[in-house]
């Protein structure tokens, strides 16, 4: 048996087990086996992420099998296909090197961003949020591929220094905060002691004012440790409640003597409310001044009635003031002139659009007809509103 290649004919064996056709078929099957292995390698290279190193091993093995194979077929074509597969493996190896280099560049940029952000956060005073962000950056760092040892160590050293700087500042801040809270505790302890000393006072006005001052000082004093703060507040609130409960009881007793004043002011309020609605502004204004003077002469009323009575009288005063304002607007010559000018302008505009509508209808221009009709509709509405405003000046 012989096979012919580009190098010439070469004997590959002898066949004595059957007919020449059976011998040819036997050696052709050997060729088909080699061809199948090459086709399998081609598919793996073209459709999978076969590593270049593994591909080289397979190509070397197949090259050895194709040195002097005992097979009949186009062996030169198989060797050519192997050469192309070798080129593909080389391209894959180059692509892998390029991808690795790109990955290193991206990883370096990513870690540089992490370090830059950490260095920017090192001076932050947002302790909780910044602490959480720095921890997140550590987790993010762990997910980025390593660089060469020198570059990775340099970046990590900067990152670690930024985190350490923030941690030291945070520790110093909370140490200072503890000291400040101790000062707050001392100030509030003093406020509580004064409040407790005032809880039995019967000097209602001055003591109530002093309690209000103490409350303002309490609010501006800052906060102590939470447990201490709560206990001090309970004492302060208890002293305050003791005083105001006693004061309110005394004022309730006094309110009983003001019931007659309440009755008289109720009667005055009925008289004032009869002025509404205002039809004669001059008379209403004169009557209201008299009611206000008598109201002041009557004196105080019980606390629970005061807001309602004074609020109702203010409603009457506001209604009279509104009537005065409306009268001024109604008789304002400048406003009337502006209203007349608006009416004239709209009438002129309507006349203009009516002419445009006639021309559009004559020309059969439907779009212009629609535009003119829409413009006229809008301006008739505006004219009605402007005319109503003008009529207010002549009623």
ZIDACOR-V592907 format. One record per pair of residues at least 24 apart in sequence whose C-alpha atoms are under 7 Angstrom apart, sorted by sequence separation. I is the first residue (numbers start at 1). J is the second residue. D is the distance in Angstrom with one decimal. If there is no record, write none. Layout:
BEGIN
i=I j=J d=D
i=I j=J d=D
END
This chain:
BEGIN
i=350 j=376 d=6.1
i=59 j=86 d=6.9
i=350 j=379 d=6.6
i=111 j=141 d=6.7
i=188 j=218 d=6.6
i=265 j=295 d=6.6
i=56 j=89 d=7.0
i=346 j=379 d=6.5
i=55 j=89 d=6.4
i=285 j=320 d=6.9
i=52 j=89 d=5.1
i=107 j=144 d=6.1
i=184 j=221 d=6.1
i=261 j=298 d=6.1
i=346 j=383 d=6.0
i=107 j=145 d=6.1
i=184 j=222 d=6.1
i=261 j=299 d=6.7
i=108 j=147 d=6.9
i=184 j=223 d=6.3
i=185 j=224 d=5.3
i=261 j=300 d=6.7
i=262 j=301 d=5.2
i=31 j=71 d=4.8
i=52 j=92 d=6.2
i=115 j=155 d=6.8
i=122 j=162 d=5.3
i=184 j=224 d=5.5
i=192 j=232 d=6.9
i=199 j=239 d=5.1
i=261 j=301 d=5.6
i=343 j=383 d=6.1
i=30 j=71 d=5.1
i=31 j=72 d=5.8
i=52 j=93 d=5.5
i=118 j=159 d=6.4
i=122 j=163 d=6.5
i=195 j=236 d=6.3
i=199 j=240 d=6.3
i=31 j=73 d=5.9
i=181 j=223 d=6.3
i=182 j=224 d=6.5
i=201 j=243 d=7.0
i=258 j=300 d=6.6
i=259 j=301 d=6.5
i=278 j=320 d=6.7
i=27 j=70 d=6.7
i=28 j=71 d=5.9
i=35 j=78 d=6.8
i=42 j=85 d=6.8
i=104 j=147 d=6.2
i=115 j=158 d=6.6
i=119 j=162 d=5.0
i=122 j=165 d=5.9
i=123 j=166 d=6.4
i=127 j=170 d=6.6
i=181 j=224 d=4.4
i=189 j=232 d=6.8
i=192 j=235 d=6.6
i=196 j=239 d=5.0
i=199 j=242 d=5.7
i=200 j=243 d=6.1
i=204 j=247 d=6.2
i=258 j=301 d=4.9
i=259 j=302 d=6.5
i=273 j=316 d=6.3
i=343 j=386 d=5.9
i=27 j=71 d=4.6
i=28 j=72 d=4.9
i=115 j=159 d=5.0
i=118 j=162 d=5.9
i=122 j=166 d=4.6
i=181 j=225 d=6.3
i=192 j=236 d=5.0
i=195 j=239 d=5.8
i=199 j=243 d=4.6
i=258 j=302 d=5.6
i=269 j=313 d=6.4
i=272 j=316 d=6.7
i=342 j=386 d=6.7
i=343 j=387 d=6.3
i=27 j=72 d=5.3
i=28 j=73 d=6.3
i=118 j=163 d=6.9
i=195 j=240 d=6.7
i=278 j=323 d=6.8
i=255 j=302 d=4.6
i=339 j=386 d=6.6
i=255 j=303 d=6.9
i=339 j=389 d=6.8
i=340 j=390 d=6.5
i=339 j=390 d=5.4
i=336 j=390 d=6.5
i=336 j=393 d=6.4
i=12 j=70 d=5.1
i=330 j=392 d=6.5
i=331 j=393 d=6.4
i=330 j=393 d=5.1
i=3 j=72 d=5.6
i=5 j=75 d=6.8
i=5 j=76 d=6.4
END
